[in-house]
Amino acid sequence: MSPTSANSTGSKPLPKWLQVRMAASALLRGRLGTGNITMLPFNKVVKTNVQPNEIAALEYVAANTTIPVPKVLKIYDRQPDGSATIVMTQMPGVDLWVALRSMTPGQITSAARQVAGYLAQLRQLAPQQSVIGGTIPGSQGADDRLGSYPWGPFQNMADFHTYVRLGQPLADWSHQPAVMEVHGKPEGAYKLQFCHADLAPRNILADPKTGEITAIVDWEFGGWYPEYWEYTRMYFGGVPPVCEPWFAAIEKEDGIKKYPTEWKAEEAVLIRAGVFGYEMVDSD
């Protein structure tokens, strides 16, 4: 199954009962500071302000892999910008960073092996497009590593890397050998692969008793990226102490390809970009 425009399950007006339920949840969120998820009976959840890319990614991954992801059941109240409210299945487990507190070293190693298997399935997906961008062929990408605005799509790796460099010529980075090496590679050196693009422990669910991975969630940044992006993106935001055993297991897992030079290049770019670097870059 190829990625679609995320309209395959249709869109309906938001039912009154669901509006009431969400309003009550919003009041609670105001006091507790939780996110845009409302729990429903019968192991379902509702999520607001979901972009078309996330819906398309969930459906694409569910149709083409065995990765456990939430199933999109209903799409409501689609807005002019394509965003919508969706009802999806509630996945079992807790955030991995929570489960890590009770997991044994052996369970952590096993969980890393599970994730390696899921990443292998993503790597085997045949590119549905030749451009770097979102899940839907020819669409813009979204990844807060590259700012808060949609970007691309980019026709080749050189254009993507120019955007990563904040639009600056590669020659301006001659003092950063990792950037020169990675961004200077010839076209075709990196394969185009489908990535989750935010595979942090907060987006992985696990059974705290067994350590089994129960779901990969939050696919809003899913799309087609250079092959190293999944690995380097894991480290964006740092490694909190509670997650150190997890990242140690990732580094030891042979099934996950490592890209240390690419991560050095990313670190160099991130230092120069600062907090708001990409907000001023034109991706056209």
C-alpha positions in Angstrom: 0.0 0.0 0.0 1.3 3.4 -1.0 1.0 6.5 1.2 -2.2 8.5 0.4 -3.6 11.9 1.0 -4.8 10.6 4.3 -8.4 10.9 3.2 -9.0 7.2 2.9 -11.1 7.0 6.1 -13.1 10.1 5.4 -14.0 13.0 7.7 -17.2 13.7 9.6 -18.4 16.5 11.9 -17.4 16.1 15.5 -20.2 14.4 17.4 -21.7 16.4 20.3 -20.9 13.7 22.9 -17.3 13.8 21.8 -17.2 17.6 22.0 -18.5 17.4 25.6 -16.0 14.8 26.5 -13.1 16.7 25.0 -14.2 20.0 26.7 -14.2 18.3 30.1 -10.8 16.8 29.3 -9.5 20.3 28.3 -10.5 21.7 31.7 -8.5 18.9 33.3 -5.5 19.5 31.1 -5.6 23.1 32.1 -5.0 22.0 35.7 -2.6 19.1 35.0 -0.8 20.4 32.0 -1.2 17.2 29.9 -1.3 17.1 26.1 -3.9 16.9 23.2 -5.1 13.3 24.0 -8.5 12.5 25.5 -9.1 9.0 26.8 -12.3 7.2 25.7 -14.0 4.0 26.8 -13.3 0.7 25.1 -9.5 1.3 24.6 -9.8 4.3 22.3 -8.3 7.7 22.4 -9.0 11.0 20.6 -6.2 13.2 19.4 -6.8 16.8 18.2 -4.9 18.9 15.7 -3.5 15.9 13.8 -1.9 16.8 10.5 -2.5 14.8 7.3 1.1 13.5 7.4 0.6 11.8 10.7 -2.5 10.1 9.6 -0.9 9.0 6.3 2.2 7.7 8.2 0.1 5.6 10.6 -1.9 4.1 7.8 1.2 3.4 5.7 3.2 1.8 8.4 0.2 -0.3 9.6 -0.4 -1.6 6.0 3.2 -2.4 5.2 4.9 -3.5 8.4 4.2 -5.4 11.6 5.3 -2.4 13.7 2.6 -2.0 16.5 1.0 1.4 15.9 -2.3 3.0 16.8 -5.1 2.2 14.2 -6.9 5.3 12.9 -10.7 4.5 13.4 -12.4 7.8 12.7 -11.4 11.2 11.2 -13.5 14.2 12.4 -13.7 17.9 11.7 -11.1 18.3 9.0 -9.9 21.9 8.8 -8.9 23.9 5.7 -5.2 23.3 6.5 -5.9 19.5 6.5 -5.6 19.1 10.3 -8.3 17.0 12.0 -9.4 15.3 15.1 -8.9 11.5 15.0 -10.1 8.6 17.1 -7.6 5.7 17.3 -6.9 2.6 19.3 -5.3 3.0 22.7 -2.0 1.0 22.7 -0.9 -0.9 25.8 2.2 -0.1 27.8 3.8 3.0 29.3 6.4 5.4 27.9 9.7 3.6 27.6 11.5 6.2 29.7 9.1 5.2 32.5 9.4 1.5 31.9 13.2 1.7 32.0 13.1 2.3 35.8 11.9 -1.2 36.4 13.4 -3.1 33.4 16.4 -5.4 33.8 19.5 -5.0 31.7 18.5 -8.1 29.8 15.0 -6.7 29.1 16.6 -3.4 27.9 18.8 -5.4 25.5 15.8 -7.4 24.2 13.8 -4.2 23.7 16.6 -2.6 21.7 16.7 -5.7 19.5 12.9 -5.4 19.0 13.4 -1.8 17.9 16.2 -2.9 15.5 13.7 -5.3 13.9 11.2 -2.6 13.4 13.7 -0.2 11.9 14.8 -3.0 9.5 11.2 -3.2 8.3 11.2 0.6 7.7 14.4 0.3 5.7 12.9 -2.3 3.5 10.0 -0.1 2.4 10.5 0.9 -1.3 10.6 4.7 -1.7 7.3 5.9 -3.1 9.0 9.1 -4.2 12.4 10.4 -5.2 12.3 13.5 -3.0 13.0 14.2 0.7 9.8 15.1 2.4 6.6 13.9 4.1 4.9 10.5 3.9 2.4 11.6 1.2 4.4 11.6 -2.1 5.5 15.1 -3.1 4.4 16.7 0.2 6.4 18.9 2.5 8.1 17.4 5.5 7.7 18.2 9.2 10.3 17.7 11.8 11.0 20.1 14.7 14.7 19.3 14.4 14.4 21.6 11.3 12.1 24.2 12.9 8.4 24.7 13.5 7.4 25.2 9.8 7.0 22.6 7.1 10.0 22.3 4.8 10.8 21.0 1.3 10.1 18.8 -0.4 13.7 18.6 -1.6 14.6 17.1 -5.0 18.0 15.8 -3.9 20.3 15.4 -0.9 22.3 18.5 -1.8 19.3 20.7 -1.5 18.3 19.0 1.8 21.7 19.4 3.2 21.8 23.1 2.2 18.6 23.6 4.2 20.1 21.7 7.1 23.1 24.2 6.9 20.6 27.1 7.2 21.1 27.9 3.5 24.8 28.5 3.9 27.3 27.4 1.3 29.3 24.3 2.2 32.5 26.2 1.9 31.5 28.3 4.9 31.8 25.1 7.0 35.4 24.3 6.1 36.3 24.4 9.9 33.9 21.6 10.5 35.3 18.4 8.9 32.3 16.3 9.8 29.9 18.7 8.0 32.2 18.8 5.0 32.4 15.0 4.8 28.7 14.3 5.2 27.2 17.2 3.2 29.9 16.9 0.6 29.1 13.3 -0.3 28.0 12.7 -3.9 24.4 12.2 -4.8 23.4 8.6 -4.1 25.8 8.1 -1.3 22.8 8.0 1.1 19.7 6.0 0.4 16.3 7.5 0.8 14.5 5.7 3.6 11.2 6.0 5.5 11.8 7.2 9.1 9.8 7.8 12.2 12.1 10.8 12.7 11.5 11.1 16.5 12.2 7.7 17.9 12.8 9.0 21.5 11.9 6.9 24.5 8.8 9.1 25.0 7.4 7.8 21.7 8.1 4.1 22.4 5.7 2.2 24.6 6.7 -0.8 26.6 5.4 -3.3 29.2 7.1 -2.3 32.4 7.0 -5.9 33.7 8.3 -7.8 30.7 10.2 -5.0 28.8 8.4 -5.9 25.6 7.9 -3.0 23.1 4.1 -2.6 22.7 3.9 0.3 20.3 5.6 3.1 18.4 3.6 6.3 18.6 3.6 9.9 17.4 4.3 9.6 13.7 3.8 13.3 12.9 7.4 13.6 11.5 7.3 10.4 9.5 8.6 10.7 6.0 11.4 10.1 3.6 14.9 11.1 4.8 18.5 10.3 4.2 19.3 6.9 5.7 21.2 8.3 8.7 18.4 10.5 9.9 16.7 8.0 12.1 19.8 7.4 14.1 21.0 11.0 14.5 17.5 12.1 15.3 17.3 9.8 18.3 20.0 11.9 20.0 18.4 15.3 19.2 17.5 16.8 22.6 20.1 14.9 24.5 20.2 11.8 26.7 18.6 12.2 30.2 20.2 10.0 32.9 17.2 7.7 33.1 17.6 6.9 29.4 21.3 6.2 29.5 20.9 2.4 29.7 18.6 2.6 26.7 21.0 4.5 24.5 23.9 2.2 25.6 21.8 -0.8 24.5 21.1 1.0 21.1 24.8 1.5 20.6 25.5 -2.2 21.3 22.7 -3.5 19.1 24.3 -4.7 15.9 20.9 -4.5 14.0 21.0 -0.7 14.3 23.4 0.9 11.9 25.4 3.7 13.6 26.3 7.0 12.0 28.8 8.7 14.3 30.2 11.1 11.7 26.8 12.2 10.7 25.9 12.9 14.3 29.0 15.0 14.7 27.9 16.9 11.7 24.5 17.4 13.2 26.0 18.6 16.5 28.0 21.2 14.7 25.0 22.5 12.7 22.8 22.6 15.8 25.4 24.7 17.7 25.4 27.2 14.9 21.6 27.1 14.4 20.7 27.9 18.0 17.1 27.9 19.1 15.5 29.9 16.3 17.9 29.2 13.4 15.5 27.5 11.1 12.6 29.9 11.7 14.4 32.3 9.3 15.3 29.8 6.5 13.4 29.7 3.3 12.9 26.1 2.2 11.6 26.9 -1.3 
